[in-house]
Amino acid sequence: MPITDFLTKNADFYPNDVALVEINPKLENQKHLTWREYSLIVTSPNEAYRREITWSEFNKKANRFANLLLSRGIKKGDKVAILLMNCLEWLPVYFGILKSGAVVVPLNYRYTAEEIKYCLEKSDSSHLIFGPEFTGRIEEICERMPNIKSWLYVGEDCPTFAESYENLLSYCSEIDPRIAISDEDDGAIYFSSGTTGFPKAILHAHKSLVHAARVEQNHHNQTKDDVFLCIPPLYHTGAKMHWFGSLLVGGKSVLLKGIKPEWILKAVSDEGCTIVWLLVPWVQDILDAIDRGDIDLSRYKLDQWRLMHIGAQPVPPSLIKRWLEVFPHHQYDTNYGLSESIGPGCVHLGVDNIHKVGAIGKPGFGWQVEIVDNQHNVVKKGEVGELAVKGPGVMKCYYNDPEATAEVLSPDGWLYTGDMAQEDEDGFIFLVDRKKDVIISGGENLYPVQIEDFLRKNDAIKDVAVIGLPDARLGEIAAAIIEVKEGATLTEDEVNAFCLDLPRYKRPRKIIFADVPRNPTGKIEKPLLRKRYASEHLVAMQNEIV
C-alpha cells in the first residue's frame, strides 16, 4: 500500500483529531537576515503564532492539490518540486503530489538560484511550488526555465510570474483522485551533494517511503497517544521519515520553527510532546542553558517526554551521560542513515542499548548490514571496512546517472555508504572514518569541493583545500587551508568578508595560511593535511573509540 493510504485512513478514523501544529516563536531584536544567513531553522521575523490542522483538513488539502496538478496535465511519474520553509502547508503539498501519481522533489531552502535551477533541470521537474522567502531567487531563473509549466506560490503578495496556491486550491475538489500507485512506482527524488559538488538526484520508489514509516514506528514504538516534536527542515529525509512514524499511528506532530532551548522546552510542555528528535548542538545548548541557570525546568511540564533521539552525526557518549543526569527517565536512540537509504534507521542503537552509546548500533528493522573490504568481501569482526546496507529503503538509482549509481549500488541491492566502520564483540557497529570527502558539521553535510571552488575565485588565492577539524559543539567544522599567490597579501578578515557570498553554513570556520600539498597526479593530499592538523580518524575521535 502506498504511503498516501495512511493519510486517508487517519482522515477516516480520526477526522477531528489534530494532525499537525505549527509554532513560530517570536524573535526579540530580530535583525534583518538575507537568505544566505539562514540557520538550519528559521522563524518568521517578529511574528509569533500557532496554527493547526486536523487529519480531515490535512487530507482534504492534499486531495485539492492533487486535483489541481491533475487539472494542469500532470501524469503519473511527472516531477513536482517543493521549495518551502517548514510550515503547515508543507506536508499536505507533499502528499498532494504523491496522490496525483507524480514524483515529489523536495529542495533545500538554502540553495542558490543556480542550484535551484540545476536541481529542477536534473530532476526533470515540470512544476514548482515555493514560498515568499524564495521569490528573489526564482525571479533570477524563471525566464531561463521553459520546462517549468507552473510556478505556484504559497503566501501573500503573489509575484506576477507565479500563481496563488490558495486561490487555485479553492476551486479544486477535495475528493481523493484515487490514482493507482504500486510499491515499485517512482515516489520521490531527494538531493544529496556528491563529492564533486554537484547535487545527485536520488530516486526512491513508494516502497521506500512505506518502509521508512514502518522502521520508525518499529524502533520507537509510537502510539496514537504519542506527540512528536519535529524541528529539522522537512526537505531532509530525516525529519520527514521520523514524522512518518506518527503518520502510521495517527498521532499529533508539532513543527517548531526555532531551536532556542527555551522554545524547545516550552513546545514540549505546552503541546505534551513525548518524542523529540534533536541534533547534537541543540542537546548541548539545552544542557548548557540548564547549567548556566538560564532555564528553570520546574516551569515546564516534561514528565510525559519519554524519548529523545539523535541522528545526522556522531554522538559523544559524554553528552548522553550529561543528558541522562538531567532526564534520567528518558529513553534514548541513535539513528544512522543517508538519503540513499531513505534517511534514518538502516542502523540504530535501540532504546534498550544505552550502555553502547558511541555506537550507531545494529541493523534496523528490515535492514541487512555488512562491513566489507575494497573488493566487497566481508571483513572479520573487529576489522575496519566500508559499511554496506541492504533493504526495502535503498534507492532505485541516481536519477539519469547510471555511472554514479554503479559506483555505490550493486546489482543485488547492496548500497555502499562510503562510511568506514567496525563491529565490536557484541555485534554493535561503530563509525571510524569516512571514505567520502564530506564534513558533517552540526548535522549538516558540507562538501569541500564546493567551498574550495568558491574560494579559488579570489584573485589572491593560489590554491586551497578544505578539511574537517574537531569541534566540541558541532562535531567538526570546515577549515580552509589557503596558499596565497606569490606577491599577494590576504588576511583572515578578508577571507571571511569574501565568504559572505556563501550561505552561512558553508563558510569555513577556521582559516589556515599554509602550502597545499598535491601528489604527482595533481590531487590534493588530504590525508596528509588531516594528519598535519590532527583530524585523522575524526569520526572515531567523536565516538571516543580511538
LODOVO-87748 format. One record per residue (C-alpha): residue in three letters; x, y, z. Coordinates in steps of 0.02 Angstrom, whole numbers, plus 50000, padded with zeros to 5 digits. Layout:
ALAXYZ ...
END
This chain:
MET500005000050000 PRO500655017549960 ILE501065029950098 THR499575040550046 ASP498375026950107 PHE498925030250286 LEU498375048350270 THR496685043050200 LYS496495030450343 ASN496865043650475 ALA495615055550398 ASP494295041750405 PHE494685035650581 TYR495215051850667 PRO494445065950563 ASN494345078850703 ASP495975074550791 VAL497405086850770 ALA498695080550646 LEU499915094950633 VAL500335110250735 GLU501495124150675 ILE502295135250807 ASN503265150850763 PRO504055158950917 LYS504355177450916 LEU506135183150897 GLU506685197951000 ASN507875210450924 GLN507715201850757 LYS508995208350635 HIS508655208150450 LEU509345192250375 THR509685188250196 TRP509355170350146 ARG511235167250149 GLU511185170050338 TYR509845157050370 SER510165144650506 LEU509535126850495 ILE507895132550568 VAL507205149950535 THR505745158750619 SER504675171550532 PRO505295188750588 ASN504355196950731 GLU502815186150708 ALA502305173650840 TYR500885161650800 ARG500175144150821 ARG499185135450685 GLU498465117950674 ILE497515106550557 THR496555090450586 TRP496805074150492 SER495235077750391 GLU495855095150342 PHE497575088150302 ASN496845075050186 LYS495665087350100 LYS497095099550067 ALA498135085449993 ASN496675079949883 ARG496375097649823 PHE498195099849774 ALA498215082849687 ASN496685087949586 LEU497475104749545 LEU499005095949475 LEU497935083749376 SER496975098449303 ARG498655105249244 GLY499005089449146 ILE500125080749274 LYS500335062449230 LYS500955047949331 GLY502845049149351 ASP502955067849315 LYS504045077749437 VAL503415091649551 ALA504645101149661 ILE504365109049834 LEU505355124149894 LEU504565129250059 MET505135133250234 ASN504385122050368 CYS502555126650377 LEU500815119250394 GLU500655118150204 TRP502235107950176 LEU501595090450211 PRO499875092450127 VAL500815098449972 TYR501985083349982 PHE500535071249995 GLY499535080349861 ILE500955077449739 LEU501025058949785 LYS499135057149771 SER499195064049593 GLY500385049949546 ALA501805062349522 VAL503555061049596 VAL503895073449737 VAL505545083049732 PRO505945092249896 LEU507295105749881 ASN508475112750010 TYR507905130350055 ARG509705136650062 TYR510075132649881 THR510665147049775 ALA509645151949622 GLU510815142149509 GLU510745126749623 ILE508845127649617 LYS508915128549428 TYR510135114049419 CYS509045102949530 LEU507445107049436 GLU508285102549272 LYS509175087349342 SER507545080149409 ASP506525084649252 SER505305094149363 SER503865102049270 HIS503065111749414 LEU503735120849567 ILE502805126449724 PHE503755139249826 GLY503585151849967 PRO503935170649985 GLU505705167750050 PHE506205161749877 THR505415174849764 GLY507045183749727 ARG507975167849684 ILE506565161349574 GLU506475177949482 GLU508305175649434 ILE507965159249344 CYS506125158249294 GLU506355165649119 ARG507755153149085 MET506695138049129 PRO505425134948991 ASN505115117149052 ILE504295123249213 LYS502455124049167 SER501815131149332 TRP502595142249465 LEU501425140149615 TYR501595152149761 VAL501155149249944 GLY500895165450040 GLU500285183250024 ASP500785195549887 CYS500965182949747 PRO502275188649619 THR501675192149443 PHE502605177449365 ALA501755164849481 GLU500015158949530 SER499255158749703 TYR499165141349780 GLU497735146249897 ASN496685154249760 LEU496875139549643 LEU496515126849780 SER494835134749821 TYR494175129149650 CYS494775111149665 SER493845095949726 GLU494255088649897 ILE493835071149836 ASP495295059049826 PRO495765056549641 ARG496165038149678 ILE497645036749562 ALA498275018749563 ILE500015017949642 SER501085002449663 ASP502544999249779 GLU503764999649633 ASP503135016049561 ASP504315030949574 GLY503875041049728 ALA505185054149772 ILE506835061949719 TYR507955068649856 PHE509555078249825 SER511205074749909 SER512775083649851 GLY514145072449789 THR515995074849818 THR516095084149653 GLY514965097449723 PHE513515094049606 PRO511915087749688 LYS511435069849646 ALA509605065849616 ILE509145050749723 LEU507625041449659 HIS506555031449780 ALA505065020249748 HIS503475021249850 LYS504015005749946 SER505475015750018 LEU504285028450094 VAL503185015050172 HIS504685005650238 ALA505335021650320 ALA503685023250412 ARG503725005250472 VAL505545006850526 GLU505195022350629 GLN503655015150715 ASN504544998750750 HIS506075007150825 HIS505175019850934 ASN503505011450968 GLN502395026250927 THR500595025050977 LYS499115036250942 ASP499465044951107 ASP501245050051063 VAL501585067951010 PHE503125070550900 LEU504095086850902 CYS504885089850732 ILE506185103750720 PRO507355100050573 PRO506835105350397 LEU505595094150308 TYR506615093650148 HIS507835082550246 THR507395064250236 GLY507735062850423 ALA506375074850481 LYS505045067950367 MET505425049650392 HIS505395051450580 TRP503705060050562 PHE503105045250459 GLY503035035250622 SER501685047250683 LEU500775045950517 LEU500705027150535 VAL499765028050701 GLY498795044250676 GLY499745053750811 LYS499925072650828 SER501525081250773 VAL502195098550808 LEU503255108550686 LEU504325120550787 LYS505165134750691 GLY506615138250806 ILE507985129850908 LYS508205140651064 PRO508215129151217 GLU506765138351298 TRP505735136851138 ILE506035118151129 LEU505585115151311 LYS504045126451300 ALA503415116951147 VAL503685100251235 SER502755107051387 ASP501315116151301 GLU500955102751169 GLY501265087551278 CYS502655080851167 THR503265063351206 ILE504565060751069 VAL505865073551016 TRP507205071750883 LEU508685083150917 LEU510365086550838 VAL511935086050944 PRO512185105150955 TRP510385107651013 VAL510605094651151 GLN512185103351206 ASP511335120451202 ILE509915114151313 LEU511115106651440 ASP512225122051441 ALA510715133351468 ILE510165122551615 ASP511935122651688 ARG512025141751675 GLY510355143651762 ASP509545151551609 ILE508175138351615 ASP507125133151764 LEU506465115651724 SER505115117251856 ARG504225129751742 TYR503895116251612 LYS502805100651606 LEU504025087451547 ASP503505071351635 GLN502665064651477 TRP504275066351373 ARG504845048351354 LEU506085047751209 MET507495058751146 HIS508395052550993 ILE509815059250886 GLY510435056650709 ALA511425065150571 GLN513125065050657 PRO514185055350783 VAL513585056750963 PRO514875058951103 PRO514465046951246 SER514875060651371 LEU513445071151301 ILE512155057551329 LYS512845054351504 ARG512535072751542 TRP510785071851467 LEU510285056751572 GLU510885065251729 VAL509575078751696 PHE508245067551618 PRO508555050351694 HIS506885043051640 HIS507145046451454 GLN507345032751326 TYR508725036451203 ASP509115030751025 THR510395034850891 ASN509895033350709 TYR511055031250560 GLY510585032850378 LEU510835042750218 SER509685049550085 GLU510125034549975 SER509375023350112 ILE507825034550133 GLY508575043050285 PRO508725036750464 GLY508545019350530 CYS509505007050423 VAL510625005850576 HIS510065011250750 LEU510625009250929 GLY508955003951003 VAL508155010851160 ASP508724995851263 ASN510564998051221 ILE511035014451302 HIS512575005851376 LYS513275005951199 VAL513145024651166 GLY514515029151042 ALA513995015150925 ILE512755018250785 GLY512025001450833 LYS511384986150742 PRO510404983450580 GLY508724992250585 PHE507014984350558 GLY507014975550389 TRP508824980050352 GLN510404969850322 VAL512144976650359 GLU513904971150309 ILE515644978250334 VAL516694974850180 ASP518424977450106 ASN518844985849941 GLN518324970049847 HIS516654969849940 ASN517134954550040 VAL516524954050219 VAL517924958150342 LYS518234949050505 LYS517364955550661 GLY518384969750734 GLU519204974650569 VAL518844991250486 GLY517924991250320 GLU516595000450222 LEU514824999750288 ALA513584992250164 VAL511684991250189 LYS510274982250100 GLY508394983350121 PRO506734989850053 GLY507295007850084 VAL508775007749965 MET508615019849820 LYS508165013949646 CYS509605023849572 TYR510375040749550 TYR509125047849427 ASN509795047849248 ASP511555043949311 PRO511955025449285 GLU513825027749310 ALA513625035749482 THR512335022649527 ALA513515008349482 GLU514855015749597 VAL513795013549754 LEU512405001149715 SER512734982849675 PRO511634972649557 ASP510974962749706 GLY510454978349802 TRP511894982249920 LEU512195000749948 TYR513995005449988 THR513895020350105 GLY515665027250099 ASP515745026650289 MET517105016150370 ALA516545005550516 GLN516974991250631 GLU515934978750730 ASP516314975050912 GLU516204958351000 ASP514364961251041 GLY513864964850862 PHE513724983750881 ILE514364994550739 PHE515475009750766 LEU515895022650634 VAL517765025450619 ASP518055036750469 ARG517335042250303 LYS517855035950135 LYS516945050450055 ASP517615068150062 VAL516215075450167 ILE516145085650327 ILE514665083750444 SER514515099450548 GLY513065100750668 GLY512105087950565 GLU512395097450402 ASN513335089250258 LEU514695100550189 TYR515585095950028 PRO517355103050025 VAL517445104849836 GLN516015117349838 ILE516925128349964 GLU518595125949875 ASP517855130949707 PHE517125146649783 LEU518745151849869 ARG519755149449710 LYS518795164049635 ASN519805175449750 ASP521225182749646 ALA522445181849793 ILE522225163149818 LYS523415151349729 ASP522715135149800 VAL521515129449935 ALA521005113550024 VAL519545111450144 ILE519545098150279 GLY518575094550438 LEU519305098650609 PRO518625092650777 ASP517395104150867 ALA516625101651038 ARG514895107950991 LEU514685104250805 GLY515705088150797 GLU516785095350661 ILE516985111650568 ALA517605116250395 ALA519395122750393 ALA520145130850238 ILE522005128650209 ILE522445143150093 GLU524025145349991 VAL524215163649941 LYS524905168649771 GLU526695174949768 GLY526725193749790 ALA524915194349851 THR524295197650027 LEU522745190650110 THR522105191450289 GLU520865180650383 ASP519645195250393 GLU519755197450205 VAL519395178950177 ASN517905179650295 ALA517225195150207 PHE517435186550038 CYS516455171450104 LEU514925181850146 ASP514265177449974 LEU514195159250030 PRO512715152950132 ARG513255154050314 TYR513285135450345 LYS514545133150202 ARG515775146250264 PRO517415139550335 ARG517525142450521 LYS519425141650528 ILE520685149150406 ILE522455142150397 PHE523765150250284 ALA524945136550226 ASP525535127050072 VAL524285114949996 PRO525145098249959 ARG524725089049799 ASN525295071949737 PRO526135068949566 THR524435067449482 GLY523885084249550 LYS522675077949683 ILE522635086949850 GLU523405075849984 LYS522015077450110 PRO522565062550216 LEU524205071850245 LEU523265087750291 ARG522125078350411 LYS523665070750494 ARG524545087650499 TYR523065096350581 ALA522555082250700 SER520955076950614 GLU521385058950568 HIS520015046750614 LEU518885061250654 VAL517315050850671 ALA518155038650788 MET518785053150892 GLN517005059350912 ASN516445042050964 GLU517905040251086 ILE518495023551017 VAL520235029050964 
END
